[in-house]
Amino acid sequence: MRTQSIEYKLGRNAALLIGLVLILSALIINFTITVWLEGEFDETLESKANVLVTLVKDSTQGVEFDFADEFMTEFGDPVNPEYFQLWAEDQMTFERSNSLKDHNLPYTKDQINVTRFQDLVLADGRNGRMIQIIFTPQIPTIENRTKENLAKQNQMTLVVAKERESLDQLIFLIHIASIFGTVVILLLINFLLRQAVRKGLQPLATIKEQIKLLEANNLKARLEIKNPPEELDDDIQQFNQLLERLEFS
């Protein structure tokens, strides 16, 4: 069985160790970026839902929803629409975006002031994500915020949804770029490590070649290594002293 060279073993072991650290780092970075992107997506979705919540007012004439399509055109966009649906406490639909047409968004009975995120399939078949908020409509005027009026208020439920395929595509591209970048860096590190190990072991290769030139009838030759490593310096001197004793014995 052929033994493996020191150069091969050192290069392989160093490459495996560095590769393991690099892959682990890439996984951590990839996971962190993915979580951050999903968090930003949810934060944007929640901000839009909060804007719609502020448009729901509880006045003396009843609950009003001061929504205008011309200011939030994304809920009527024919190409990339977003969706919302608003329910009264009796689970009857109070208002919905035109983009929903005859479809309904998922409704879940929950506690007030609870925000819930959920993935879903949108009305147009795309993968999406929604947020549900259960809230009490705001009474706009201070004089109407009496204990009696506050006690009579009913909860309402709002669900806002938008596609998440663009987010999933971005995350997928990040995964692909991360894999490709890791492979390229691993190949580069492997090449540089082999070059560094080969250069570091060059004194051993030189000693090997010089020992091959030694002959029993010619012991005048000596091992000559320019700037030998500290680990080999004493061995070279002892070997040359041995040759010297053999020459004059």
N, C-alpha and C positions, 0 to 999 in steps of 0.2 A: 504493500500500500504506500503510495507516494505521500510524503509529509508535506504539509503546507508551509510556505515561506513565512518568515517573520513579517515581511512587508505586506503580504496578503492578510495575515491575521490582524496586524495593527490597523491596517486600512479598513478591513471589514468591521472590526469591533468599534472603531471610532465612528464609522459611518452609521452603524446600527444605533449607537447611543445618541449621536446628534440627530439622526433621522427620527428617533422616537420622541426626543424633546421637541423637534420641529413640528411633527404631526400633532402632538398633544397641544402645542401652542396654537397651531392653526385651528384645531377643533374648538379650543376655548374662545379664540377671537371670532371664529365663525358663529358660534353659539351666541356670543355677546352681541354681535352686530344684528343677528336675527331677532333676538329678544328686544333690542333697541328699536329696530324698524317696526316690529309689531306693536311695541308700546307707543311709538309715535303715531302709528295708524289709529290705534284706539283713542289716543288723546285727541286727534283731529276729529274723529267720529263723535266723541263726547262733547267737544266744543261746539260742534254743529247742533247737537241735540240740545245743549243748554241754550243756544240762541233761539231755537224753536220754543223751548219752555218759556222764555221771557216774553214770547208773543201771545201766550195764553193769559188772558186777563179776566178776573172775576169782578164784574161790575154790578150795579143795581139792576141792570137789564138781563143779567145772567152771564154765563161764560162766553167770552169772545176770543176768536183766534185771528190775530191781526197779521195774516200771512199774505204776501204778494208774490206771485210767480215771477214778476219782472225783476225782483231783487234777489231771488234765489232760483236762478234759472236751471240749476243742476237737477232740480226735482221735476223738470219738464223736458230735459234734454233728450231728444230722440236717439242720439248715438250712444251716450254713456250716462244713462239716467241714474239718479239716486232716489231713495224712497223714504217716506215717512207715513205713519198712521197713528192717529190719536184716538184714544178710547175714553169714554166717560166711565164713572164708577160702576154703572150697570152693564159694562162690557159692550155697550153699543158704540159703533164707530162714530166719533164726533167729527173727524176730518181726516182726509187722506190726500196724498200727492196724486196728481194726474197720471204720473208714471206707473202707478199700480194698476190702473184700469179696473178690471174685475177681480184682481187678486188681493189677498190679505197677507199681512206680515204676521209672524207668530206672536201670540199673546200669552203671557204667563202671569197668573195671579201671584202677586208678591207683596212684600212689605213696603211701606212708603220710604222714600229716600234710599232705596236700594238700587244700585246701578249694576246691570248684568250685561255681559258681552256674550255673543254666541255666533258661531259660523252657521251659514245657511245657504240654500240655493235660492237665488233671486227669481223674480217673476219672469225674467227673460232667459233663465237657464244658466246664468253665470254664477260662479262661486262668489259668495259675498260674506259680509260680516255685519252684525247688527248690534245696537245698544238699546236696552230697555230702561226707561226711567219712570218711576212712579212718583208723582209730586202733587202738591196742592197748588192750584192756580194763585197767582199773586193778585191781591186787591190793590189797584193802582193808587187810589186816593186815601190819604191818611184818615180823613173823617169817616170813611166807610169801614175802617178796620176796627170795628167794635167787637166785643166779646161775642155778641149774638151772631154777627155776620161770620166771624171766624169759626164759630161752632157749627154753623150750617154748611160750611164748605165741604165739597166732595173731592176725593182724590181722582186724578186722571193718570192715564198711562200713555207714554209716548215711546214709539219704536222708530228708530232711524237706521237705515241700512244702505250700504253701498258695496260695489264690487271690490273684491280683494285679489282678483287675478293679476292685476298689475303688481301688487305687493308680492304675491307668490312668484311671479316671473322674476322680479328683482332679487328675491331671496335665492331662487334657483341659479340665476346668473352669478351671484356671489359664491354659491357653493361650487359651481363649475370653475370660476376664476381661482378660488381657493385651492381646489384640487390640482388644477393645472400649474399654478404658481408653486405649490408644495413639491410637485414632481420635478419641475425645472430646478428648483433650489436644491433638492436632494441630489439630482444628477450633477449639478455644479459642485456641491460640497464633496460628493464622492470623488470627482475628478481632482479637485484641489487637495483633498486629503491624500490621495495616492501620490500626487506630485510631492507633497510635503514629506510623506513617509519615505518615499524613494530618496529624496534629497537628504533626509536625516539619517538614512541607513547607508549612504554612499561610502563612509569610512569602512564599514564592514565589507562592502563589495570590493573596495581597494585592497584591503588586507587579504581577502580571499584570492584575488588575482596575484598578489605578490607571493603568497604561500605556494601557489601552483608553480612558480618559477624556481623555487628552492630545489636543489639537487644534493644528494649525499656527498658528491665529490666537489661541490662548490658551495661552501658555507659562508662565503664572504658577504653574501647579500644580506641586507637588513630590511626590516619593515620600516618604511618611511611614509608617514601620514602627516600632511600639513594641517596644523591646527586640529589635532585629534580631540574628540570629545573627552571630557573629564573621566567618564566611565571606562574609556579604553586606554587612557594614557599609561597607567601603571601596567596593564597587561602587555602593551607594546614594548615597554622598556624591559620587562621581565623576559619576554620572548626573545628580544634582541640580545639580552645577557646570556640566555640559554644558547643561542646560536654562537655567541662569542666563545663560550666555554667549550662547546663542541668543536669549534674550529681549531682551538689550540690544545685540545686534549690528545 
